[in-house]
Amino acid sequence: MHPFLRAAAFVAGMTPGFAMAAEPVCLTKKEATALIAYALPQAINGTAKRCAASLPADAFLRRQGPQLAARYAGQKDRYWPQARPAFLKTLGSEGSELSKMIRNLPDETVRQLADVFVEGFVSQRIAPKSCTKLDLAIDLLSPLPPENTAGLIALTLDVAGAADPKLGKVALCQD
């Protein structure tokens, strides 16, 4: 698979719901885009933390990663209303114990859980040998606003999913 497709699949895999559902989940492109846009700051921070030791001092993530994450974080409130139902959808059926528990939590607590999960999940799942490619992918995407970055990742997942349906437990369904 092309390095960009791998990087996009990785970014999608590091969003909360893409990793949590036991059964395959179908998200619309709109849902996936909102969830990815919301999770981008934590994904960038988690990637920067994991890759700090294996990237050179002049790497994008080491030089500008915190600023990019802060720029994207400034728009998180805008994405949360659409990201929340997508996040909850990825927890599995509404009848599952985990889903029931999280659905009943205050909104701010659900946001905090999503944030902590994404950053921790990303920092644990990245293979250090992928850091250079991820640094390049994030650098190339950095000029874009979060909705364009998230939209491009969702589009890439849609295309990659059609070519290789083994990308994970999330499928993009029709809007």
C-alpha positions in Angstrom: 0.0 0.0 0.0 1.2 3.5 -0.8 2.8 5.3 2.2 0.2 8.0 2.2 -2.6 5.4 2.3 -0.9 3.7 5.2 -0.5 7.0 7.0 -4.2 7.8 6.5 -5.3 4.4 7.6 -3.1 4.8 10.7 -4.6 8.2 11.5 -8.1 6.7 11.2 -7.0 3.8 13.3 -5.9 6.1 16.0 -9.2 7.9 16.4 -11.2 6.5 19.4 -14.0 4.6 17.7 -11.9 3.1 15.0 -10.1 1.0 17.6 -12.9 0.3 20.1 -15.7 -1.5 18.3 -15.8 -5.3 18.5 -18.1 -5.6 15.5 -17.4 -3.7 12.2 -18.8 -0.2 12.3 -20.2 1.8 9.4 -19.6 5.5 9.6 -20.7 7.9 6.9 -18.0 10.1 5.4 -19.5 13.0 7.3 -19.3 11.1 10.6 -15.8 9.9 10.0 -14.7 13.4 9.0 -16.1 14.9 12.1 -14.6 12.3 14.4 -11.2 12.6 12.7 -11.2 16.4 12.8 -12.1 16.3 16.5 -9.3 13.8 17.2 -6.5 15.3 15.1 -4.9 17.4 18.0 -4.6 14.4 20.2 -3.4 12.2 17.4 -0.7 14.7 16.5 0.4 15.0 20.2 0.5 11.3 20.6 2.5 10.9 17.4 4.9 13.6 18.5 5.4 12.0 21.9 5.9 8.5 20.5 8.3 9.7 17.7 10.3 12.3 19.6 13.2 9.9 20.3 13.4 8.6 16.7 13.1 11.8 14.7 15.9 14.3 14.0 15.8 17.7 15.7 14.7 19.3 12.4 11.7 17.0 11.9 8.3 18.7 11.5 6.7 17.1 14.5 9.6 18.2 16.8 9.6 21.7 15.4 6.0 22.5 14.7 3.9 19.6 16.0 2.7 21.4 19.2 1.7 24.5 17.2 -0.2 22.4 14.7 -2.0 20.5 17.4 -2.9 23.8 19.2 -4.2 25.3 15.9 -6.4 22.2 15.3 -7.5 22.1 19.0 -8.8 25.7 18.7 -11.6 24.3 16.5 -12.5 21.1 18.4 -15.6 22.6 20.0 -17.0 23.1 16.5 -16.5 19.4 15.6 -17.7 17.8 18.9 -21.5 17.9 18.2 -21.0 15.7 15.1 -18.0 13.8 16.5 -19.8 12.7 19.7 -22.5 10.6 18.0 -19.9 9.1 15.7 -17.7 8.3 18.7 -20.6 6.7 20.6 -21.6 4.8 17.4 -18.1 3.2 17.3 -18.5 1.9 20.9 -20.9 -0.8 19.6 -24.5 -1.4 19.9 -26.5 0.9 22.2 -27.3 -2.1 24.4 -23.7 -3.0 25.3 -22.6 -2.3 28.8 -19.7 -0.1 27.7 -22.0 1.9 25.4 -24.6 2.3 28.1 -22.1 3.5 30.6 -20.4 6.1 28.4 -23.7 7.3 26.9 -24.9 8.2 30.4 -21.8 10.2 31.3 -21.8 14.0 31.2 -20.7 15.4 27.8 -17.5 16.9 29.2 -16.5 13.5 30.6 -17.1 11.8 27.3 -14.9 14.4 25.6 -12.1 13.8 28.1 -12.3 10.1 27.7 -12.1 10.5 23.9 -9.1 12.8 24.2 -7.2 10.7 26.6 -7.9 7.5 24.7 -6.7 8.9 21.3 -3.5 10.3 22.6 -2.6 7.2 24.6 -3.7 4.8 21.9 -1.6 6.6 19.3 1.5 6.9 21.4 1.3 3.1 22.1 0.5 1.9 18.6 3.0 3.7 16.5 6.0 1.7 15.3 9.0 3.9 15.7 10.1 2.8 12.1 6.9 4.6 10.8 7.8 7.9 12.5 9.7 9.4 9.5 6.8 8.7 7.1 4.2 9.9 9.6 6.2 13.1 10.1 6.3 13.7 6.4 2.5 13.0 6.0 1.7 15.4 8.9 4.0 18.0 7.4 2.3 17.7 4.0 -1.2 18.0 5.6 -0.3 20.8 8.0 -1.2 23.8 5.8 -4.8 22.5 5.6 -7.5 23.4 8.0 -8.7 20.4 10.2 -11.9 19.8 8.1 -9.8 19.5 4.9 -7.2 17.2 6.6 -10.0 15.1 8.1 -11.9 15.0 4.8 -8.8 13.9 2.9 -8.2 11.2 5.4 -11.8 10.0 5.2 -11.6 10.1 1.4 -8.4 8.1 1.4 -9.9 5.5 3.7 -12.9 5.2 1.4 -10.6 4.7 -1.6 -8.2 2.4 0.3 -11.1 0.5 1.8 -12.4 -0.3 -1.7 -8.9 -1.5 -2.7 -8.1 -3.4 0.5 -11.1 -4.1 2.8 -8.8 -5.4 5.5 -8.0 -1.9 6.8 -9.8 -2.4 10.1 -13.1 -2.5 11.8 -14.5 0.6 10.3 -16.1 0.9 6.9 -17.3 4.1 5.3 -20.9 3.8 4.3 -23.0 5.9 2.1 -24.1 9.3 3.4 
